[in-house]
Every structure is written in C-alpha cells, then in structure tokens.
C-alpha cells in the first residue's frame, strides 16, 4: 500500500479595492500575474475580476479581484509568503486595498 501524500494547500485571496474602476481592477490582475505566478510548488494559479453577472443570494459581491493559488504543500505556501516577489506585490499594490480576505484550506 502506497503512503498517502500530504495535502495540497489552496490559497484563495479576495481583494476589495478603494478605487474599484475597471482600470484599477485590471492593474491588480496584471500585478498578480507578474508577481504571484510561477512560484516553486505552485500547482494552479489564476487571477481575475469578480463575475458581476452572478447576483444569486449565495454570491459574495463584496470584492473586486480574486486570486487563486494551489500549492503542492504547506511548505511551498510558506515559502511563497516570504518570497521577495510576493513582498514586492504587496508593497506596490496595498495602498488601493480597502480589504483583503484570505481563505486557506487543505485539499
């Protein structure tokens, strides 16, 4: 019987912006692509604007940009958190953040 591999870590981040213009939202998506893609241990990366057409009672509409990362391990996630590229992303973009919500789960 093969040993079970450790779980991956899903890191979902939802940004609410002070300047919520389409241009500002697109700039943040592009910054995500520039700084947060292609980190060691990344199994999945995506970033995009909220799908405003979805207005069901269960939809959270209190964010503008979503970032989705899945790491192959908690260690890969932890290394990402302290990486220079991640820190540069934060420094360059945080002034326009009204709120950031992070949802991490083991999958």
C-alpha positions in Angstrom: 0.0 0.0 0.0 1.4 3.4 -1.0 1.8 6.1 1.6 -0.7 8.9 1.3 0.9 12.1 0.2 0.4 15.2 2.3 -2.5 17.5 1.2 -2.1 20.5 -1.1 -2.9 23.9 0.2 -5.5 26.1 -1.6 -4.8 29.8 -1.0 -7.8 32.0 -2.1 -7.5 35.8 -1.8 -10.3 38.3 -2.4 -9.4 42.0 -2.8 -11.8 44.8 -2.3 -10.4 48.0 -3.8 -10.6 51.6 -2.8 -10.5 52.6 -6.5 -12.8 50.0 -8.0 -12.6 51.2 -11.6 -12.2 48.7 -14.3 -8.7 50.1 -14.9 -7.7 49.6 -11.3 -9.1 46.1 -11.2 -7.2 45.1 -14.4 -4.0 46.6 -13.0 -4.3 44.4 -9.9 -5.0 41.3 -12.0 -1.9 42.1 -14.1 0.2 42.6 -10.9 -0.9 39.2 -9.7 0.2 37.6 -12.9 3.6 39.5 -12.8 4.5 38.8 -9.2 2.5 35.8 -8.0 2.5 33.2 -10.8 5.3 30.6 -11.3 6.4 30.3 -7.7 8.0 27.0 -6.7 5.4 24.4 -5.7 2.5 26.1 -7.5 0.0 23.6 -8.9 -2.5 26.2 -10.0 -2.6 30.0 -10.5 -5.4 32.2 -11.6 -6.4 35.8 -11.0 -9.4 37.7 -12.3 -12.2 40.2 -11.7 -15.4 39.3 -10.0 -18.1 37.9 -12.3 -20.6 40.7 -11.8 -23.4 39.0 -13.7 -23.7 36.5 -10.8 -26.1 38.0 -8.3 -27.6 35.0 -6.6 -28.3 35.2 -2.8 -25.3 33.0 -2.1 -22.8 35.0 -4.1 -20.5 37.3 -2.2 -20.3 40.5 -4.2 -18.1 42.4 -1.7 -14.8 42.0 -3.6 -13.4 43.1 -7.0 -10.4 40.8 -7.7 -9.9 37.2 -6.8 -6.5 35.3 -6.7 -6.5 31.5 -6.6 -3.3 29.6 -5.9 -2.9 25.9 -5.1 0.4 24.8 -3.7 1.7 21.2 -3.6 2.5 21.6 0.1 2.1 23.9 3.1 5.9 24.4 3.0 5.6 25.7 -0.6 2.9 28.1 0.5 5.0 29.3 3.5 8.0 29.9 1.2 5.7 31.9 -1.2 4.5 34.1 1.7 8.0 35.4 2.4 9.4 35.5 -1.1 10.7 38.8 -2.5 8.2 38.8 -5.4 5.3 38.4 -3.0 6.6 41.1 -0.8 7.1 43.4 -3.8 3.5 42.7 -4.9 2.2 43.7 -1.5 4.3 46.9 -1.4 3.3 48.1 -4.8 -0.5 47.4 -4.5 -1.6 47.6 -0.9 -2.4 51.3 -1.0 -5.5 50.6 -3.1 -6.8 47.7 -0.9 -9.8 48.5 1.2 -10.0 44.9 2.4 -8.2 41.6 1.8 -9.8 38.3 2.7 -7.7 35.1 2.7 -9.2 31.6 2.7 -6.6 28.8 3.1 -7.7 25.2 3.0 -6.0 21.8 2.8 -7.2 19.8 -0.2 
